[in-house]
Amino acid sequence: MLNFYPGPSKLYPEVRTYLSDAYDEGILSTPHRGEQFVQLSRTVVGLLKRKLNIPQDYHIFFASSATECWEILIQSLTKTKSYHIYNGAFGEKWFNYAKKLRPESEGYQFDVNESMPLDQFDISDDTDLICFTQNETSNGTQVSPTTILNLHNRYRDTLIAVDATSSMAGLNLKLIKADIWFASVQKNFGLPAGLAVLVCSPRAIFRAKQLAERDHYNSLVPMYEKMLNYQTMNTPNVLNIYLLRRMLEERPFIKTIESELTDRAQDLYTFFEQFPEMKLLVENEEVRSKTVIALQASERLVDDIKKRALQYNIRLGNGYGTWARNTFRIANFPAILDEEYEELKRFFLHYYV
């Protein structure tokens, strides 16, 4: 089965070997307070910083998912409210969840074909955290590095948090331009679901210490204190952390990965523009995602394409949220091989003959 679903997506094929090695090395039953795990955690933190260009003074934590990161950040870094900028389902979900914890939280919704409108925001001085999704998986849009830089320059006194679930480990993110970045590993990392990487700047940790919120098991300050010794608060997903280590050891640096994904994304966008019955959901090239491609057509055609693709052992991503019925999505993640995309192209060319 060729899997182009945008998460959980295709695993690196080497994961099969890594799983066997983990069993043989005793990783599956190692105590998370023991030296074997501490060394594993220390190694993974170093690899993440080196391979993904994470600033050396930023702090790395492990969580269960990106959605758990939403909760940790709202609990531990907002005293009054957060401000959410979104154009799709996942950014909106983060906003709605924040309002349950901090009812005064505010949001601004913009259009999928629009760049983030920085001059339209009304962000008050008592806003603790500005939140947005760098790559909106639901509709195949992304926020450009230039826009993130401009947001950073405009609101220097406010912490900025970025959900990078569909871009971290695929794109060379300029992490120094925001205070918090996080992602689950079931997309560009090419690993099974059940682990998230949370990256925080020194400023974010300073703010967490000021608020000193310790009411929850995974509050950020105790998480920080444990990770000083490369340990976690709860028993972590040790197996996935081990898989993360093995994957990072064998993958190229992020600049190389981004270059390959960028070229392939452009090739795919050009390819799909030739079919008049379909159109790219995101018409504005400046805000198109490099890692999730969304295609729009009639509900009947979308349903037929997905069914026919399954007959050819090809799994396409369903539409999501507002676009659930009239779109399908294609992941452009590092674990998926070029020859698999060539097979995908052959399917569509055959479909339209």
N, C-alpha and C positions, 0 to 999 in steps of 0.2 A: 504493500500500500504506500503510495506517494502521499505524504502528509504536508499540505500547505495551510493547515489550520493555524491561525495566529495566536495560539496559546490555549492549553498546552500544545506545543508543536513538536516537530521532529527532534528526537534526541540525537546527539552525536553517536554514530554506530559504535565507537570505542567504549561507550557506557557499559555494554555487555561485558567487556573484559574488566573494566574498572570494578563492576559489581562483584565479580569472582575474586578479584584481588583484595577487595575490602573484606570479604569473608575470610580469605586466607590470612590476612594481616591482623585479624581480630578486631577490626574497627567496629563491627556491628555490635559488639558487646563491651566496648571499652568504656570505663567510667568517665563522665564528663568533667570530673574534678581531678582526673589523673593526668600524669605527665604526657601520655600519648596524645590525649585530646588537646592539651595546652600547646604542644608542639605543632599539631595539625592546624589549630586556630591561628597561631603565630605565622605559620608558613602561608596560609591562605590570605591573611591580611597583607602580608608583604607582596604576594603575587598580584592581588587585586590592585594595589597601589602602582605596581610596576607595569603591569600589562594594560591597565585601563586609564593610565595617566591621572590617578587620584593624588591630589596634593599630599605631601608627606605629613603635614600637621593635621590633616583631617582624620576623624575617628570612624572606624568601621564596626558595625554591629550586625548580628544575625537575628532575623525574625522569621516567622512562619510564612508570611505573605506580604505583598504590598498593601493589602487592605488592613492588615494588622498595623502596618506603619502609619496609615492614616490615623488610627486610634492612638498610638503611642505619641505622635506629634501633637495632636490636638490636646491630649491630656497633659502633656509635660511641657509644652512650649506656648500655650495660650492661656493667659489669665482672663482676658476679656472676650476676644473674638479673633477669627481668622477671616481673610478675604480671598475668595475663590474665583479664578478666571477660567472659564471653560467654554468649549464648543461641542462637547459630545457627552456620551453617557457616563464614562468613567470619571471625568472631571466633575460632572453634576452629582454623581453618587458620593464622591468625597465631600462635596459641599453639603449635601443633605445629611450625611452622617455627622459632619462637624456641627451642624445646627442642633442635633440631638444632645451634644455635649456642651456646646456653647451657643445658646439660642440667639445671641446677638450677631453671630457670624453673618457675613454678607457675601453676595456673589454677583458676578457680571458675566452674562452669556454673549458670545459673539458668533458670527456666522462661519461656517466651514470654509468658505472661500475668501475669508477676510484674515489679514494679519492681525495679531493681537493689538487692539486699538489703545495704546498706552495713554493717549491724551483724553480718553473717555472715563478713566477710573476716578472714583471719588473715595479714596482710601484715607480714612481718618487717622489721627495721630495715636489713638488708642488701639490700633490694629496690631496684633502681636505677630501675625504670620501671613504672608502672601503665598497662595498655593495655586499651582497649575500643573497640567499634564503636558510634558514635553512632546510626547507622541501619543495622540489620541487613537487608541486601538479600534474604537467603535466606528470611526469614519475615515481613517487613513490620512490624518492631518498631522503636522508637526509645527512646533515653534522654533524658529531659526536661532542660531547662536547670536546673531546681531540683535534680535528682539530681546533675548535674555539679557544681553549686555546692557541694552538701553533700559530695561526694567531695573536691573541692578543699579545702574547709575542714578536713576530717578528716585529710588526708594532705598537709599544706602542705610538708613537707620532701622529698617524693618527686615526681619528674617524672611528669607525666601525659600520655600520648599517645593521640590519638583518630583513628580511621579514620572520616572523614566523607565517604566516597566517594559515598554516595547522598543527601547533604544539603547539602554545600558548594555554593554558588551557587544553592541553592533555599531554604534556611532562613537566618534571621538568627542565626547561631551566636554565642554569647558567648565569643569566642576567648580572652579574657583569663582565663577560668576553667580553662584547661589550657595546657600548655607546648608541645605539638606537635599540629598538625592536618594532615591530608593527604587528598587526593582525586584520583582520575583524572577526566579531563574528558569522558568519554563518557556522562555521565548528565545532571546538572542544568546543566552548562556547554553542552550541546547541540553538542558537537564530536566529531570522529573520535577513536578510541582512539589511544594512543601517547604521552600526556603526562600527567604528574601535577604537582600543586602541593603543595609541602611548606612548612608555615609553622611557624617555631620562635620561641619566646620568648627574650629575652636570657638567662634562666636556663638554658635548654637549651643555648645556645651556650657559656655559661660552663662547664657540665658537660662538654660535648664537648672543650673546650680542656683541662680538668683531666685527662680520660682520655687525650687526645692520641693517639687511635687513627688511624693512617695506613696500615694494612695493605692497604687496598682502594682501588680506583680512585675509587669514589664514597664514600669516608669523609667524614663530616660536616665535619671541620675544614678539609680542603682545598676542599671545596665552598663553605664559608663564605668562605675566603680569595679564591676566584675571584669570588664574587658581590659582594665589596666593589667590584669593577670591573664588575659586571653581566655576568659571563661564567660559563660552566659548565666543569666538568672535561672531559667528553666532548663530542663534536659533538652538539648537542641536536636535538630535533625543531623546527627553525626554523619550518617551515611551520605547525605547530600553535600555536606561540607567537604567530605572526602572526595566525592565526585567533582566538586568545584575545584579542589586542588589539582586533581589529575587533568581536568579540562584546561585549566589555566596554564599548566606546565607545558602542554602540547600545542596550544593555540598561538598564533602570531600576535604581535602587538596590535593595539586597537587601531592605529593609523592604517595599517595594512588591511584590516577587516573592513573598516569604513570605506576605503577606496574601492574594494571589491563589491560591497553592497551598493554603493552609489552608482557604479557602472551598471550593475545588474538591474537596479531599479529603473534607470533611464531606458535600458533596453526593453524592459517589460512594459513601461508606460507607452513607449513608441509602438510596441507590438499590438497592444490592445486598442490603440487608437484607430486601427484599420477596420474594426467591426462596427458597422453603423447601427446594429440592433442594440449595442451596449454603449455606455459612455463612462468615462472616469467620473466618479462621484465628486472628486475635488478638481475643479476646473483651473484654479489658480496654481500654476506650477510652483510658485514661491512657497506655498504652504503644504505641498504634497509630502507625505511621509516617504522616507526611503526604505522603511522596513515593513509597512503594511499597505497594500494596494487595495483600494475599494472600487468595485465596479458596479454600476447601476443599470438595471434593465426592468422590463415589466415583471410583475410577480410570477407570471406563468413561465416566462423564459428563464428567470433565475432558478425557479424550482426544477425546471427540466434540465438545465445545465448541471446542477448539483447531482441530480439523479443519474444522468448519463455519465458524469465523471466517476461516480462510485462504481459503475459497471466496468470502467477502465482502471479500477483500483487507484483512483485519485480522490483524495479528500480535500474539498475546498472549504473555506471558512464561511459560516453563516453570516448574514447581516446581523446588526446589533442595534438595540434601542430604536430610535426613530426610523432607522433604515433596515429593520429586521427582515422585512418581506421583499424589498425590492433591490437589495444589494447582496453581493457576496465578496469575501475578502481573501486575499492571497498574501501569505507571509513571505517576506524576503529576509530570512534569517541565515546566519552563517553555517548552521549544520546542514542546510539543504544544498545539495550539489548542483552545479551548473547543468549537468546532464539531465537532472530531474526537471529543471525548468524547460529544457528543450523538449522533453516528453510532454510537459504541460502544453507547450506551444503546438505540438503536433496534434494533441487532442482537440484544441480549439480550431485549428485549421481543418481537421477532419470533420468536426461538428458542423462547420459552416459550409462544407462542400455540398 
